[in-house]
Amino acid sequence: MKQINKKWHNGMFSTEDWWSAWLGLFFFGMGLLTIWGLDIVGWISKPKMWEFSDLLNDFSWSKILKTSSKNYHTLHPLLSLLVTYVVIGGLTTLGAYFQKLNVKKFIIGFTAIFFLTWFAWILGHEAHLAAVDAVVKKHNYYQEFHLNWGLQLGGGASYLLTLLVGLIIGNFLKGFAKKIMEAAKPEWFIKTGIVLLGIKLGMMTIKAAGFTYKLAFAGAAAAFVAYLLFWPIVYYIGRKYFKLNRSSAAVLSSGISICGVSASIATAGAIKAKPIIPVAVSSLILIFAMFEMVILPPVYTNLAPNDPIVNGAAMGMTVKTDGADGAAGAILDELMISKHLKKTGEKWEEGWILNAALLTKVWIDIFIGIWSFVLAFIWVKNVENKHSKEKIPKSEIWFRLPKFVMAYMLVWLIYIALIYVFPNVLHDAKIGGHIVQGSFRKLMFMLTFMSIGIITDFSKLKGMGRLALLYGIALFAIIAPIAYLVAWLFHHGMLPPIA
């Protein structure tokens, strides 16, 4: 292993991981300004619940769009959407420039992805798809729109529609997909959204500190126990029954056992695997993640409707890639809340199920840095050359640690510290916090769904029969059952607070 002289700040302005942290921290800071009476984030546009015949009879943009804050209620809905596009597009373009992406292609791609996402997001708020027959925030839109039928999917409708639009583009409009691919960055978008979920975690901690800490530590313990089992089992099966060489088995085992694309690439770099191996494994991870994202939320919702936190934690350990996990967690959160509301009339507070999924994933992401260091050490000493005197710098752990996770934790700690030290600012802090972790974070999640669809190309499965078969068996016969068992052991009986 060739030692590279890196400084601790390398990549601070040139990597997707760091830019997720910067964007998240920037909007977190802007949201905090409501403490001093400055609302400079309320212009962010958000969709409203609407009904087709009502809109057709009397069309108005104000029926489908609104600003996130009443302070900007005089702003025309289309102007709010345009400002949202300009600000978000401008900041992501700045990030694209520093990441050395093709800026012209990024601007074109982001523009298309942004407005396609909003089209699907608005469509997903049509009452027949999303309205639940229960009172939510003083409204029962199912009754207010006099509906005779409805799927009652809640916010899950928008996520699924956005994903569907992306998949159609990625698989049937490949020429168009290629033109906008430069801006299809699901990992960047979801990581930025996850940073902002630190605000929600802070709010949750203030509301129910004991439960939040229990959730965080249970997630850490579950992730640790599960991954001590996942990696060696998958590696053994790959070597013993599928006759994979050591490098292929190690990269696949890390990809499916730890955290998807990031883990497979980190492992490949640590053991100096051939470049084609992480590319092939990454393609499998992305394609299977799409199936997990669509299949697992409704399955968990219907099989275990009374174990929401268990379902969330199991999702975090099963679904690979931060993008797909965040997306699947968001769908699960919406579906389980809607189902429970419809069944009992009782509404769980949103975000807890999603955070259960993300907290396990956060610990897994941290584990990537440590595991790649350990694996590199083992590979150099025991596989490549048992007598090698090459040294692996401990700084590699720092470079492998995901910076967006650090930003997520930082936002969480800053928020709760601020409220504990200055409790009188809680009300004002929540105003900006709700806007940023609500409207802006959800926009990042929606862009993630669209991007995942665009980059998912099912034709890439051709020629990867053996790897695909092993991946499928390992995922559904080993990872998913063990993950659920471990999640149940550490999270059973935990329920979200009532909203």
SELO-968306 format. One line per 3 residues: number of its first residue (from 1); their letters; for each residue x, y, z of C-alpha. Coordinates in Angstrom, 2 decimals, padded with zeros to 5 digits, always signed. Each point is the difference from the previous one (the first is absolute). Layout:
N
NUM) a) X:Y:Z; ...
This chain:
499
1) mkq) +000.00:+000.00:+000.00; +001.45:+003.27:-001.12; -000.01:+002.63:+002.69
4) ink) -001.32:+003.36:-001.10; +000.83:+003.15:+001.90; -003.44:+001.47:+000.71
7) kwh) -000.87:+002.98:+002.13; -002.99:-000.23:+002.33; -001.90:+002.62:-002.04
10) ngm) +000.43:-001.71:-003.38; -003.29:-000.17:-001.87; -001.80:+002.59:+002.13
13) fst) -001.24:+001.87:-003.06; +000.28:-002.64:-002.69; -001.98:-003.02:+001.17
16) edw) -003.70:-000.79:+000.04; +000.22:-001.08:+003.63; +001.38:+003.34:+001.16
19) wsa) -002.45:+001.98:-002.12; -002.88:-001.88:+001.60; +001.33:+001.21:+003.35
22) wlg) +000.49:+003.59:-001.18; -003.47:+000.35:-001.55; -001.68:-001.59:+003.00
25) lff) +001.88:+002.18:+002.49; -000.67:+003.12:-002.08; -003.77:-000.49:+000.05
28) fgm) +000.10:-001.03:+003.65; +001.68:+003.32:+000.77; -002.51:+001.94:-002.10
31) gll) -002.85:-001.69:+001.83; +001.41:+000.97:+003.39; -000.28:+003.69:-000.88
34) tiw) -003.71:-000.12:+000.94; +001.29:+000.16:+003.59; +000.76:+003.66:-000.72
37) gld) -003.22:+000.54:-001.93; +001.58:-000.44:-003.45; -001.95:-002.38:-002.22
40) ivg) +002.18:-000.41:-003.09; -001.08:-003.58:-000.84; -003.80:+000.33:-000.05
43) wis) -000.07:+000.63:-003.76; +000.68:-003.70:-000.70; -002.91:-001.38:-001.99
46) kpk) -002.01:-003.04:+001.12; -002.92:-001.92:-001.56; -003.57:+000.05:+001.32
49) mwe) -002.68:-002.69:+000.04; -002.31:+000.49:-002.99; -002.82:-001.80:-001.79
52) fsd) -000.22:-000.44:-003.78; -003.59:+001.13:-000.69; +000.27:+002.91:+002.43
55) lln) +003.17:+001.22:-001.72; -001.51:-000.53:-003.46; -003.10:+002.03:+000.83
58) dfs) +001.90:+002.92:+001.51; +003.71:-000.13:-000.76; +002.39:+001.93:+002.20
61) wsk) +003.69:-000.53:+000.70; -000.71:+000.77:+003.66; -002.01:-003.24:+000.18
64) ilk) +003.05:-002.16:-000.69; +002.96:+002.06:+001.28; +000.77:+002.20:+002.98
67) tss) +002.94:+001.52:+001.81; +001.40:-001.72:+003.10; -000.60:+003.02:+002.23
70) kny) -002.95:+002.34:+000.41; +002.51:+002.85:+000.01; +000.19:-000.46:-003.78
73) htl) -003.72:-000.57:-000.63; -000.14:+002.95:-002.45; +002.60:-001.68:-002.24
76) hpl) -001.64:-001.52:-003.07; +000.26:-003.84:+000.09; +001.83:-000.13:-003.34
79) lsl) +002.44:+002.67:+001.13; +000.63:-002.02:+003.16; +000.75:-003.05:-002.15
82) lvt) +002.31:+002.05:-002.24; +001.91:+001.41:+002.99; +000.33:-003.55:+001.37
85) yvv) +001.43:-001.14:-003.33; +002.44:+002.92:-000.27; +001.34:-000.32:+003.56
88) igg) +000.25:-003.81:+000.12; +001.22:-000.17:-003.58; +002.58:+002.71:+000.62
91) ltt) +001.42:-001.66:+003.10; +000.16:-003.47:-001.56; +001.58:+001.46:-003.14
94) lga) +002.67:+001.60:+002.19; +000.61:-003.42:+001.53; +000.11:-001.57:-003.46
97) yfq) +002.65:+002.51:-001.07; +002.27:-000.82:+002.94; -000.55:-003.72:-000.53
100) kln) +001.22:+000.52:-003.58; -003.25:-001.12:-001.59; -001.00:+001.34:-003.40
103) vkk) -001.79:+003.16:+001.16; -001.95:+000.60:-003.22; -001.29:-003.57:-000.06
106) fii) -000.73:+000.17:+003.72; -002.13:+003.15:-000.37; -001.98:-001.55:-002.87
109) gft) -000.39:-003.28:+001.87; -000.93:+001.59:+003.33; -002.61:+002.22:-001.65
112) aif) -001.68:-003.02:-001.59; +000.22:-002.14:+003.15; -001.24:+002.84:+002.23
115) flt) -003.18:+000.70:-001.98; -000.72:-003.66:-000.73; +000.30:-000.64:+003.73
118) wfa) -002.42:+002.78:+000.79; -002.46:-001.30:-002.62; -000.02:-003.44:+001.67
121) wil) -000.01:+001.50:+003.51; -003.06:+002.14:-000.76; -001.76:-002.87:-001.78
124) ghe) +000.64:-002.22:+003.04; -001.94:+002.47:+002.15; -003.25:-000.58:-001.92
127) ahl) -002.56:-000.90:+002.64; -001.05:-003.36:-001.50; +003.61:-001.15:+000.38
130) aav) +001.14:+001.64:+003.21; -002.95:+001.06:+002.20; -000.60:-002.16:+003.08
133) dav) -003.50:-000.23:+001.48; +001.01:+001.45:+003.36; +000.70:+003.39:+001.54
136) vkk) +003.59:+001.09:-000.64; +001.10:+003.47:+001.14; -003.64:+001.04:+000.46
139) hny) -000.98:-001.18:-003.50; -001.67:-003.11:-001.40; +000.59:+000.54:-003.70
142) yqe) -001.73:-003.27:-000.84; -003.27:+001.42:+001.34; +000.68:+003.61:-001.03
145) fhl) +000.30:-001.05:-003.64; -003.01:-002.37:+000.36; +001.95:-002.98:-001.31
148) nwg) -001.75:-003.30:-000.74; +003.24:-001.91:-000.37; +003.71:+000.50:+000.61
151) lql) +003.24:-001.95:+000.31; +000.80:+001.86:+003.25; +003.76:-000.28:-000.53
154) ggg) +000.89:+003.25:+001.75; +003.34:+001.48:-001.08; +001.07:-003.41:-001.33
157) asy) -001.92:+000.69:-003.20; +002.37:+002.83:-000.98; +003.11:-002.07:+000.69
160) llt) -001.22:-002.95:-002.06; -001.18:+002.16:-002.91; +003.30:+001.87:-000.10
163) llv) +001.92:-003.27:-000.03; -002.25:-001.33:-002.79; +000.60:+003.08:-002.16
166) gli) +003.76:-000.37:+000.54; -000.09:-003.71:-000.90; -001.91:+000.70:-003.21
169) ign) +002.63:+002.56:-000.99; +002.93:-002.24:+000.98; -001.24:-003.07:-001.86
172) flk) -002.19:+001.21:-002.89; +001.33:+003.49:-000.75; +003.70:-000.78:+000.21
175) gfa) +001.05:+002.80:-002.35; -001.69:+002.56:+002.23; +001.35:-001.72:+003.11
178) kki) +003.53:+000.30:-001.35; -000.46:+003.75:-000.55; -001.05:+000.64:+003.60
181) mea) +002.15:-002.67:+001.68; +002.63:+002.52:+001.15; -002.47:+001.35:+002.59
184) akp) -001.52:-003.33:+001.07; +001.84:-000.21:+003.33; -002.18:-001.99:+002.44
187) ewf) +002.78:-000.45:+002.56; +000.74:+003.73:+000.10; -003.67:+000.95:+000.34
190) ikt) -000.84:-002.59:+002.66; +003.10:+000.73:+002.06; -000.90:+003.69:+000.05
193) giv) -003.50:-000.95:+001.13; +001.40:-002.28:+002.69; +002.14:+002.83:+001.41
196) llg) -003.20:+002.02:+000.46; -001.68:-002.93:+001.72; +002.39:+000.81:+002.83
199) ikl) -002.41:+002.89:+000.75; -002.90:-002.45:+000.25; +002.09:-002.22:+002.25
202) gmm) +000.72:+003.04:+002.16; -003.72:+000.78:+000.24; -000.68:-003.65:+000.84
205) tik) +002.67:+000.07:+002.71; -001.51:+003.08:+001.63; -003.48:-001.54:-000.12
208) aag) +000.98:-003.52:+001.11; +003.67:-000.09:+000.96; +000.03:-003.47:+001.57
211) fty) -001.72:-001.60:-002.96; +002.28:+001.73:-002.53; +003.19:-001.08:+001.77
214) kla) -001.37:-003.52:+000.31; -000.76:+000.01:-003.72; +003.51:+001.22:-000.85
217) fag) +001.81:-002.52:+002.19; -002.29:-002.86:-001.03; +000.78:+000.85:-003.62
220) aaa) +003.74:-000.07:+000.70; -000.21:-003.35:+001.81; -002.21:-001.55:-002.67
223) afv) +002.29:+001.15:-002.83; +003.08:-001.35:+001.79; -001.55:-003.42:+000.72
226) ayl) -001.50:-000.38:-003.47; +003.17:+000.85:-001.91; +002.13:-002.35:+002.03
229) lfw) -002.22:-002.68:-001.55; -000.69:+001.34:-003.51; +003.50:+000.40:-001.41
232) piv) +001.55:-003.41:+000.84; -003.16:-001.89:-001.04; -000.23:+001.67:-003.41
235) yyi) +003.76:-000.29:-000.55; -000.07:-003.73:+000.86; -002.93:-000.71:-002.34
238) grk) +001.61:+001.97:-002.82; +003.26:-001.91:+000.31; -001.39:-003.46:+000.82
241) yfk) -003.06:-000.32:-002.23; +000.40:+002.65:-002.69; +003.77:-000.43:-000.44
244) lnr) +000.72:+003.74:+000.03; +003.59:+001.08:+000.38; +001.00:+001.72:+003.24
247) ssa) -000.23:+003.54:-001.36; -003.45:-000.46:-001.56; -001.34:-001.73:+003.11
250) avl) +001.38:+002.72:+002.30; -001.35:+002.90:-002.06; -003.43:-001.63:-000.39
253) ssg) -000.13:-000.89:+003.70; +000.76:+003.58:+001.02; -002.46:+001.42:-002.51
256) isi) -002.91:-002.16:+001.10; +000.93:-000.24:+003.67; +001.14:+003.49:+000.96
259) cgv) -001.25:+002.91:-002.04; -000.30:-000.54:-003.70; +002.01:+001.95:-002.54
262) sas) +002.16:+001.88:+002.52; +001.05:-003.21:+001.74; +000.73:-001.87:-003.24
265) iat) +002.15:+002.85:-001.32; +001.79:+000.44:+003.35; +000.66:-003.74:+000.20
268) aga) +001.22:-000.18:-003.59; +002.41:+002.84:+000.68; +001.18:-001.55:+003.24
271) ika) +000.80:-003.41:-001.55; +001.05:+001.36:-003.45; -002.69:-001.95:-001.86
274) kpi) -000.32:+000.31:-003.77; -002.06:+003.11:-000.92; -002.68:-002.06:-001.78
277) ipv) -000.95:-001.76:+003.27; -001.38:+003.00:+001.94; -001.65:+001.28:-003.19
280) avs) -001.89:-003.28:-000.48; -000.91:-000.26:+003.68; -001.11:+003.64:+000.11
283) sli) -002.33:-000.58:-002.97; -001.58:-002.96:+001.81; -000.34:+002.00:+003.21
286) lif) -001.84:+002.85:-001.73; -002.38:-002.28:-001.90; -000.83:-002.20:+002.99
289) amf) -000.35:+003.09:+002.23; -002.81:+001.18:-002.26; -001.85:-003.30:+000.52
292) emv) +000.57:+000.18:+003.77; -001.25:+003.56:+000.08; -003.27:-000.92:-001.73
295) ilp) -000.61:-003.44:+001.56; +001.08:+000.21:+003.64; -002.00:+003.02:+001.30
298) pvy) -003.45:-001.43:-000.89; +001.08:-003.50:+001.09; +001.19:+001.20:+003.42
301) tnl) -003.05:+002.27:+000.36; -002.44:-002.86:-000.54; +001.89:-002.79:+001.77
304) apn) +000.86:+001.95:+003.16; -002.25:+003.08:+000.25; +000.53:+000.24:+003.77
307) dpi) +003.80:-000.05:-000.07; +000.88:+003.24:-001.85; +003.41:+000.57:+001.59
310) vng) +001.01:-003.62:-000.55; -000.99:+000.38:-003.65; +002.00:+003.20:-000.34
313) aam) +003.14:-001.47:+001.57; -000.26:-003.16:-002.13; -000.34:+002.20:-003.08
316) gmt) +003.19:+001.86:+000.91; +001.97:-003.25:+000.21; -001.51:-001.59:-003.12
319) vkt) -000.25:+002.72:-002.65; +003.36:+000.90:-001.51; +001.21:+003.50:-000.90
322) dga) -000.90:+003.07:+002.04; -002.24:+001.23:-002.82; -002.16:-003.11:-000.15
325) dga) -000.08:-000.39:+003.79; -001.12:+003.59:+000.54; -002.56:-000.38:-002.78
328) aga) -001.30:-003.34:+001.31; -000.11:+001.36:+003.55; -002.02:+002.99:-001.19
331) ild) -002.51:-002.26:-001.77; -000.24:-002.27:+003.05; -000.53:+003.01:+002.26
334) elm) -002.87:+001.25:-002.16; -001.64:-003.40:-000.55; +000.12:-001.07:+003.64
337) isk) -001.27:+003.33:+001.31; -002.85:-000.02:-002.55; -000.94:-003.61:+000.76
340) hlk) +000.03:+000.57:+003.77; -001.98:+003.21:-000.38; -002.59:-001.66:-002.20
343) ktg) -000.33:-002.96:+002.38; -000.01:+001.79:+003.36; -000.54:+003.70:-000.67
346) ekw) +003.27:+000.54:+001.86; +002.86:+001.72:-001.83; +003.58:-000.91:+000.77
349) eeg) +002.42:+002.90:-000.20; +001.80:-000.06:-003.32; +003.75:-000.51:-000.19
352) wil) +000.51:-002.59:+002.72; -000.26:-003.03:-002.29; +002.17:+001.73:-002.60
355) naa) +002.59:+000.86:+002.64; -000.01:-003.60:+001.25; +001.04:-001.03:-003.53
358) llt) +002.57:+002.77:-000.30; +001.59:-000.41:+003.42; +000.91:-003.62:-000.72
361) kvw) +001.33:+001.12:-003.39; +002.01:+002.80:+001.64; +001.80:-002.47:+002.26
364) idi) +000.61:-002.22:-003.02; +001.46:+002.95:-001.93; +002.38:+000.68:+002.88
367) fig) +000.94:-003.67:-000.07; +001.12:+000.33:-003.65; +003.06:+002.05:+000.92
370) iws) +001.08:-002.36:+002.73; -000.73:-003.15:-002.03; +001.90:+001.17:-003.10
373) fvl) +003.03:+000.68:+002.21; -000.23:-003.43:+001.67; -000.55:-001.77:-003.32
376) afi) +002.92:+001.81:-001.61; +002.24:-001.10:+002.88; -001.16:-003.63:-000.24
379) wvk) +000.36:-000.05:-003.79; +003.51:+001.41:-000.04; +001.25:-002.25:+002.79
382) nve) -001.82:-003.25:-000.73; -001.10:-000.05:-003.64; +002.40:+002.05:-002.13
385) nkh) +003.20:-000.51:+001.95; +000.18:-001.43:+003.49; +003.42:+001.54:+000.56
388) ske) -000.83:+003.45:-001.33; +001.33:+002.90:+002.08; -002.28:+002.55:-001.65
391) kip) -001.76:+002.23:+002.48; -003.62:+001.01:-000.31; -000.41:+003.52:+001.42
394) kse) -002.65:+000.37:+002.69; -001.05:+003.19:-001.75; -001.78:-002.24:-002.54
397) iwf) -002.76:-000.40:+002.59; -000.58:+003.78:-000.10; -000.14:+000.07:-003.80
400) rlp) -002.41:-002.95:-000.06; -002.33:+001.40:+002.67; -003.08:+001.51:-001.71
403) kfv) +000.01:+003.75:+000.58; -003.75:+000.34:-000.45; -000.45:-002.29:+003.03
406) may) +002.25:+002.29:+002.02; -002.08:+002.99:-001.15; -003.22:-001.86:+000.93
409) mlv) +001.34:-000.62:+003.51; +001.28:+003.58:+000.24; -003.40:+001.46:-000.92
412) wli) -001.67:-002.25:+002.57; +002.43:+001.00:+002.78; -000.05:+003.73:-000.85
415) yia) -003.79:+000.06:-000.02; -000.48:-001.71:+003.36; +002.89:+001.95:+001.60
418) liy) -001.51:+003.27:-001.20; -003.42:-000.82:+001.43; +001.37:-001.32:+003.30
421) vfp) +002.18:+003.09:+000.53; -002.62:+002.49:-001.27; -003.38:-001.71:+000.57
424) nvl) -001.89:+003.23:-000.72; +000.97:-000.17:-003.71; -001.68:-003.40:-000.55
427) hda) -003.15:+001.39:-001.63; +001.88:+002.28:-002.41; +002.59:-002.66:-000.82
430) kig) -002.74:-002.48:-000.89; -001.48:+002.39:-002.58; +003.10:-000.05:-002.21
433) ghi) +000.82:-003.58:+000.97; -003.35:-001.31:-001.20; +000.37:+001.78:-003.34
436) vqg) +003.53:-001.24:-000.65; -000.42:-003.60:+001.18; -003.49:-000.10:-001.53
439) sfr) -000.27:+001.75:-003.35; +003.67:+000.12:-001.00; +000.85:-003.47:+001.33
442) klm) -003.02:-001.52:-001.77; +001.04:+001.70:-003.24; +003.41:-001.65:+000.31
445) fml) -001.71:-003.35:+000.54; -002.24:+000.52:-003.04; +003.02:+000.87:-002.18
448) tfm) +001.57:-003.22:+001.31; -002.95:-002.11:-001.17; +000.05:+001.54:-003.46
451) sig) +003.78:-000.44:-000.28; -000.09:-003.63:+001.16; -002.51:-000.77:-002.72
454) iit) +002.04:+001.77:-002.67; +003.25:-001.82:+000.78; -001.65:-003.45:+000.42
457) dfs) +000.48:-001.92:-003.24; -001.37:-003.54:+000.16; +001.88:-001.01:-003.13
460) klk) +003.23:+000.04:+002.04; -001.03:-003.31:+001.56; +000.97:-001.74:-003.22
463) gmg) +003.19:-002.03:+000.33; +000.03:+000.12:+003.81; -002.01:-003.16:+000.63
466) rla) +002.22:-001.58:+002.66; +000.64:+003.21:+001.91; -003.67:+001.01:-000.27
469) lly) -001.16:-003.41:+001.25; +002.36:+000.13:+002.99; -001.07:+003.56:+000.75
472) gia) -003.69:-000.91:-000.10; +000.45:-003.10:+002.19; +002.18:+001.84:+002.51
475) lfa) -002.34:+002.97:+000.18; -003.35:-001.72:+000.38; +001.02:-003.29:+001.65
478) iia) +002.76:+001.24:+002.34; +000.16:+003.78:+000.45; -003.74:+000.78:+000.23
481) pia) -000.94:-002.76:+002.51; +003.02:+000.59:+002.27; -000.49:+003.77:-000.16
484) ylv) -003.63:-000.34:+001.03; +000.82:-002.37:+002.85; +002.72:+002.29:+001.34
487) awl) -002.26:+003.06:-000.40; -002.75:-001.78:+001.92; +002.38:-000.97:+002.81
490) fhh) +001.19:+003.58:+000.51; -003.10:+002.05:-000.94; -003.08:-002.10:+000.80
493) gml) -002.62:+001.92:+001.95; +001.26:+003.45:-001.06; -002.74:+002.21:-001.46
496) ppi) +000.09:+003.58:-001.37; -001.67:+002.70:+002.11; -003.50:+001.10:-000.95
499) a) -000.03:+003.19:-002.09
